[in-house]
Amino acid sequence: MLKGKTAVITGAARGIGLACAQRFIQEGAAVLLSDIDSAAGESAAEQLRAAGGDAVYRDCDVTDADAVQALIDFAASHFGRIDTVIANAGIVHSADILDLAVEDFDRVLAVNLRGVFLTGQRAAKRMVTQQPDADGGKGVIINMSSINAVVAIPGIAPYVVAKGGVNQWTKCLALRLAAEGVRVNAIGPGSINTEMFHAIADNPQKLREVLSRTPMQRPGEPDEVAKVAVFLAGDYASYMTGQTVYPDGGRLGLNYVVPVKE
Ligand code: NAP
């Protein structure tokens, strides 16, 4: 589905970002993985190459404007063209709002919102200069949002606020680029089986709480998010821009809490 396409993915050393890299490669794309965890990122790219994939790794802290610009410049010269950018890097911080330190609020906003802005803006500037591809598009930007852009958990308020911002940023960038052949969409996963999820649902009581809000009665797998990214990156999503798609096991549609199986 993505044969001959190229993709840049932030926060790709593990979790959803890595699953997107794996799935994009499976679908025929060449992928530039980036992260702040050099060892894990290099090792992930190495494993993808060993399995026959076209993968390369570069460090990039998405809060650093120069680093994001360098990443986009490297991708453009390495691939010749950037078809898809996935602004995926994100962190979470748990604290009662009344005790929340301003430094922690700023830190989460810097990665989850400023980072998504920087990645999208720098990618967009490059994409608008590219020739349209065979499908007539100049590029696709995908932002990793969350169901927490819509529903809220007060114990992770900076994360919730940032993801709400990601949805609005997605619309702003999409509207700005709609007539220029660049599509911009977001994915808002529910609870997905990654280290980030385990940090939240690390005890049986917490997991029970999460599942009581999950009609499909299980967390999602990272690849179930990656497959949505493949759809948004490809021509089947050719008339979609400014949207957030929610692979959430039914959570956003839930009104009453469902009984949890023992
Ligand atoms: P994850 O397993 O924690 O992976 C996130 C990756 O991003 C890590 O490799 C992390 O590196 C990296 N990272 C952290 N700060 C960075 C920075 N400043 N610049 C570049 N990379 C950075 O998380 P995940 O669960 O895969 O989440 C990926 C995205 O999906 C996030 O935006 C998250 O909010 C979103 N999401 C996740 C879930 C879920 O349930 N898992 C649900 C909804 C949305 P370190 O390991 O060194 O920190």
Residues whose N, C-alpha, C, O or C-beta is under 5 A from the ligand:
A	BS01	NAP	G11 A13 R14 G15 I16 G17 D35 I36 D37 C60 D61 V62 T63 N88 A89 G90 V111 M144 S145 S146 P189 G190 S191 I192 T194 E195 M196 F197
